[in-house]
């Protein structure tokens, strides 16, 4: 897989193309890629994904905290693992948002010479979403490409979308997120020094510094798998403001207690995969009550993670 930063960086004789934000690479995105691969194998053409960063909604409607499910590089890596040949992460800005649908089609046709355009049923391109399904159906006849509209994937009677993934994350429903993604939700981050209270209590935690624009699960306690130094460890992760100690904290902290792990990890990167939510975060009357609850969390996590399969 090749990851390029502009449409102008790639010149192809033909391809199967899909365009979209593709944040999260959920099962709906995966369905589009799988169908494209079948068509591409028949025509011996490469599979191309054209995506954007920043996200168009951020550019057009303003910044939102904890928004992105993936970094652009993570997204490209996941698409490559699905069999995509080229990923283009085109910079999106106000100028790009003002390009008319016809001009945008001219541009991508000139560079990519796509023979098939694949999209979900609500897809549109060009200024003010001018290039909607009806527009593209007409354009496919005049421009000589095939338009393939892929039916949405349903989970629990709901259409799977990146928006629903973010909603499930905010509510802490990581089991539902895993069903939407077809995999466990994972966060990579750098281990940084914290207040050291966990170590003082005999339950050391790794405080994780993550990309400040990344979406993460809502406040609560989770059973996780942690990958550190190429090895997998069971973990209990707390996301929250630690109300028993830090009454005035506003920004949540992500801290993980790795089971059966003793060494310090400051400055190292670990990745947490969220398997199941254990409980809400809450204030305890004191340290003794907190420790008893943590021991219950550890016992439950061990039971859950015994059957964990990557």
C-alpha positions as CSV (number, residue, x, y, z in Angstrom):
1,X,0.0,0.0,0.0
2,X,1.2,3.5,-0.8
3,X,0.0,6.5,1.2
4,X,0.1,9.8,-0.6
5,X,-0.7,13.3,0.5
6,X,-2.4,14.7,-2.6
7,X,-4.4,13.7,-5.6
8,X,-1.7,15.3,-7.7
9,X,0.9,12.8,-6.4
10,X,-0.7,9.9,-8.2
11,X,-1.3,9.2,-11.9
12,X,-3.0,6.0,-12.9
13,X,-4.3,4.5,-16.1
14,X,-7.3,3.1,-14.4
15,X,-8.6,2.2,-10.9
16,X,-11.6,1.4,-8.7
17,X,-12.1,4.5,-6.5
18,X,-14.0,5.3,-3.3
19,X,-14.1,8.7,-1.7
20,X,-14.9,9.6,1.9
21,X,-13.7,10.4,5.4
22,X,-13.4,6.8,6.4
23,X,-12.8,7.7,10.1
24,X,-12.7,4.5,12.1
25,X,-12.8,2.1,9.1
26,X,-16.0,0.5,10.5
27,X,-17.8,-2.5,9.0
28,X,-19.7,-0.3,6.5
29,X,-16.4,1.0,5.2
30,X,-15.0,-2.5,5.1
31,X,-18.0,-3.7,3.0
32,X,-17.2,-1.1,0.4
33,X,-13.6,-2.1,0.2
34,X,-14.4,-5.8,-0.1
35,X,-16.7,-5.2,-3.0
36,X,-14.2,-2.9,-4.7
37,X,-11.5,-5.7,-4.4
38,X,-13.8,-8.2,-6.2
39,X,-14.3,-5.7,-9.1
40,X,-10.7,-4.7,-9.2
41,X,-9.5,-8.3,-9.4
42,X,-11.7,-8.8,-12.5
43,X,-10.4,-5.7,-14.2
44,X,-6.8,-6.0,-12.9
45,X,-7.0,-2.4,-11.6
46,X,-5.7,-1.0,-8.3
47,X,-8.1,-0.1,-5.4
48,X,-7.8,3.5,-4.4
49,X,-9.2,5.3,-1.4
50,X,-9.4,9.1,-1.5
51,X,-9.9,10.5,2.0
52,X,-9.4,13.9,3.7
53,X,-7.7,15.6,6.6
54,X,-8.7,17.6,8.4
55,X,-12.2,16.2,8.4
56,X,-14.5,18.3,6.3
57,X,-17.0,18.9,9.1
58,X,-14.1,20.3,11.2
59,X,-13.2,22.7,8.5
60,X,-16.8,23.8,7.8
61,X,-18.3,23.7,11.3
62,X,-15.4,24.3,13.6
63,X,-13.1,22.2,15.9
64,X,-14.5,19.6,18.2
65,X,-12.6,18.0,20.9
66,X,-12.0,14.2,21.1
67,X,-13.3,13.8,17.5
68,X,-11.1,11.6,15.4
69,X,-11.3,7.8,15.7
70,X,-8.1,7.3,13.8
71,X,-5.0,9.4,12.9
72,X,-4.5,9.6,9.1
73,X,-1.6,7.2,9.3
74,X,-3.6,4.7,11.3
75,X,-6.4,4.9,8.8
76,X,-4.1,4.3,5.9
77,X,-2.5,1.3,7.6
78,X,-5.9,-0.2,8.3
79,X,-7.0,0.3,4.7
80,X,-3.8,-1.2,3.5
81,X,-4.4,-4.3,5.7
82,X,-7.8,-4.6,3.9
83,X,-6.1,-4.8,0.5
84,X,-6.2,-1.2,-0.6
85,X,-3.4,-0.3,-3.0
86,X,-3.3,3.4,-2.8
87,X,-4.6,5.7,0.0
88,X,-4.6,9.5,-0.7
89,X,-5.1,11.7,2.3
90,X,-5.9,15.0,0.6
91,X,-5.7,18.1,2.7
92,X,-9.2,19.6,3.1
93,X,-9.6,23.3,3.4
94,X,-12.1,26.1,2.5
95,X,-10.8,26.4,-1.0
96,X,-11.3,22.6,-1.6
97,X,-14.8,22.9,-0.2
98,X,-15.7,25.5,-2.9
99,X,-14.8,23.3,-5.9
100,X,-17.8,22.5,-7.9
101,X,-18.8,18.8,-8.5
102,X,-17.9,18.9,-12.2
103,X,-14.5,20.4,-11.6
104,X,-13.7,17.9,-8.8
105,X,-14.7,15.0,-11.1
106,X,-12.5,16.5,-13.8
107,X,-9.6,16.6,-11.4
108,X,-9.8,13.1,-10.1
109,X,-10.6,11.7,-13.5
110,X,-7.5,13.4,-15.0
111,X,-5.2,12.0,-12.2
112,X,-6.8,8.6,-11.4
113,X,-8.8,7.7,-14.5
114,X,-11.2,5.8,-12.4
115,X,-13.5,3.2,-14.0
116,X,-15.7,2.6,-11.0
117,X,-16.8,5.0,-8.2
118,X,-17.9,3.3,-5.0
119,X,-19.9,5.1,-2.3
120,X,-22.5,4.8,0.4
121,X,-26.0,5.8,-0.3
122,X,-25.7,9.3,1.3
123,X,-22.4,10.2,-0.4
124,X,-22.0,13.5,-2.2
125,X,-19.1,15.5,-3.4
126,X,-18.4,19.1,-4.5
127,X,-19.5,22.5,-3.2
128,X,-22.6,22.3,-1.0
129,X,-22.8,18.6,-1.7
130,X,-23.9,19.3,-5.3
131,X,-22.6,15.9,-6.5
132,X,-25.2,13.8,-4.9
133,X,-26.4,10.3,-6.0
134,X,-28.7,11.7,-8.7
135,X,-26.0,13.9,-10.1
136,X,-23.4,11.1,-10.1
137,X,-25.8,8.7,-11.8
138,X,-26.1,11.2,-14.7
139,X,-22.4,11.9,-14.7
140,X,-21.5,8.2,-14.8
141,X,-23.2,8.0,-18.2
142,X,-21.7,11.1,-19.7
143,X,-18.2,10.5,-18.3
144,X,-18.0,6.8,-18.8
145,X,-17.6,5.4,-15.3
146,X,-19.7,2.9,-13.3
147,X,-21.3,4.2,-10.1
148,X,-21.7,1.6,-7.4
149,X,-23.8,2.5,-4.4
150,X,-23.2,0.1,-1.5
151,X,-26.0,-0.6,1.0
152,X,-25.3,0.4,4.6
153,X,-24.4,-2.1,7.2
154,X,-26.8,-2.6,10.1
155,X,-26.0,-3.4,13.7
156,X,-28.8,-3.8,16.2
157,X,-31.2,-2.3,13.6
158,X,-29.0,0.9,13.3
159,X,-27.0,2.0,10.3
160,X,-23.3,1.8,11.2
161,X,-21.6,5.2,10.8
162,X,-18.6,7.0,12.2
163,X,-21.0,9.3,14.0
164,X,-22.6,6.3,15.8
165,X,-19.1,5.0,16.7
166,X,-18.3,8.3,18.4
167,X,-21.7,8.3,20.2
168,X,-21.1,4.8,21.5
169,X,-17.6,5.8,22.6
170,X,-18.9,8.9,24.5
171,X,-21.4,6.7,26.3
172,X,-18.6,4.2,27.2
173,X,-20.3,1.3,25.3
174,X,-17.1,-0.2,24.0
175,X,-18.9,-3.5,23.3
176,X,-21.1,-1.7,20.8
177,X,-18.1,0.1,19.4
178,X,-16.4,-3.2,18.8
179,X,-19.5,-4.5,16.9
180,X,-19.5,-1.3,14.7
181,X,-15.7,-1.6,14.0
182,X,-15.5,-5.3,13.7
183,X,-12.6,-5.1,16.1
184,X,-11.9,-3.8,19.6
185,X,-11.4,0.0,19.9
186,X,-7.7,0.8,20.6
187,X,-5.8,3.8,21.7
188,X,-2.1,4.2,21.5
189,X,-0.3,6.7,23.7
190,X,2.9,7.6,25.5
191,X,3.3,6.8,29.2
192,X,3.9,9.9,31.2
193,X,4.5,10.6,34.9
194,X,1.4,11.1,37.0
195,X,0.8,11.9,40.6
196,X,2.1,8.5,41.7
197,X,-0.9,7.7,43.9
198,X,-1.4,4.3,42.3
199,X,2.1,3.2,43.2
200,X,1.7,4.5,46.7
201,X,-1.4,2.4,47.1
202,X,0.3,-0.7,45.7
203,X,-1.6,-0.5,42.4
204,X,0.7,1.3,40.0
205,X,-0.8,2.8,36.9
206,X,0.5,4.0,33.5
207,X,-0.8,7.4,32.7
208,X,-1.4,7.7,28.9
209,X,-0.8,10.8,26.9
210,X,-2.8,10.5,23.7
211,X,-3.4,12.6,20.5
212,X,-5.4,15.6,21.8
213,X,-7.9,15.3,18.9
214,X,-8.6,11.6,19.4
215,X,-12.0,10.2,20.5
216,X,-11.9,8.0,23.6
217,X,-14.4,6.1,25.7
218,X,-16.5,8.0,28.2
219,X,-15.6,8.3,31.9
220,X,-15.6,4.9,33.5
221,X,-13.5,1.8,34.3
222,X,-12.7,-0.8,31.6
223,X,-11.2,-4.2,31.2
224,X,-8.5,-3.8,28.5
225,X,-5.7,-5.6,26.8
226,X,-2.4,-3.5,26.8
227,X,0.3,-4.0,24.2
228,X,3.7,-2.9,25.6
229,X,7.1,-3.8,24.3
230,X,5.6,-6.3,21.9
231,X,3.9,-8.2,24.6
232,X,0.2,-8.4,25.6
233,X,-0.9,-7.7,29.2
234,X,-4.3,-7.7,30.9
235,X,-5.2,-4.3,32.3
236,X,-7.8,-2.3,34.2
237,X,-8.1,1.2,32.8
238,X,-9.7,4.2,34.5
239,X,-10.8,7.1,32.4
240,X,-11.9,10.0,34.6
241,X,-11.2,12.8,37.0
242,X,-10.3,10.6,40.0
243,X,-13.0,12.2,42.2
244,X,-11.8,10.5,45.4
245,X,-8.6,12.6,45.2
246,X,-9.0,15.4,42.5
247,X,-12.2,17.1,43.2
248,X,-11.6,20.1,40.9
249,X,-10.1,18.2,37.8
250,X,-11.9,18.9,34.5
251,X,-9.9,17.0,32.0
252,X,-10.2,13.2,32.2
253,X,-7.0,11.1,32.7
254,X,-6.5,7.8,31.1
255,X,-4.6,5.5,33.4
256,X,-4.1,1.8,33.1
257,X,-3.1,-0.8,35.7
258,X,-1.3,-3.6,33.9
259,X,-1.8,-6.9,35.7
260,X,1.3,-9.0,36.3
261,X,3.6,-6.2,35.2
262,X,6.2,-4.6,37.5
263,X,8.5,-2.3,35.5
264,X,8.2,1.4,34.9
265,X,7.2,2.4,31.3
266,X,7.8,6.1,31.3
267,X,8.5,7.4,27.8
268,X,7.3,4.1,26.2
269,X,4.3,3.7,23.9
270,X,1.5,1.3,24.8
271,X,-1.8,0.5,23.1
272,X,-4.9,-0.1,25.0
273,X,-7.7,-2.3,23.5
274,X,-11.0,-1.8,25.3
275,X,-12.8,-5.1,25.8
276,X,-15.6,-4.4,28.2
277,X,-16.9,-1.6,30.5
278,X,-16.7,-2.6,34.2
279,X,-18.5,0.3,35.9
280,X,-18.9,4.1,36.2
281,X,-16.2,6.2,38.0
282,X,-17.4,7.4,41.4
283,X,-16.2,9.1,44.5
284,X,-15.4,6.8,47.5
285,X,-15.5,7.6,51.1
286,X,-11.8,6.9,51.5
287,X,-8.7,4.9,50.4
288,X,-9.9,1.7,51.9
289,X,-13.2,1.6,50.1
290,X,-11.4,2.6,46.9
291,X,-8.9,-0.3,47.2
292,X,-11.7,-2.8,47.8
293,X,-13.5,-1.6,44.7
294,X,-10.2,-1.8,42.6
295,X,-9.7,-5.3,43.8
296,X,-13.2,-6.2,42.6
297,X,-12.4,-4.5,39.3
298,X,-9.2,-6.6,38.9
299,X,-11.1,-9.8,39.7
300,X,-13.8,-9.0,37.1
301,X,-11.2,-8.0,34.5
302,X,-9.2,-11.2,35.0
303,X,-12.4,-13.2,34.5
304,X,-13.4,-11.3,31.3
305,X,-9.9,-11.3,29.8
306,X,-9.3,-15.0,30.4
307,X,-11.4,-15.6,27.3
308,X,-9.9,-12.7,25.3
309,X,-9.0,-13.4,21.7
310,X,-7.1,-10.8,19.7
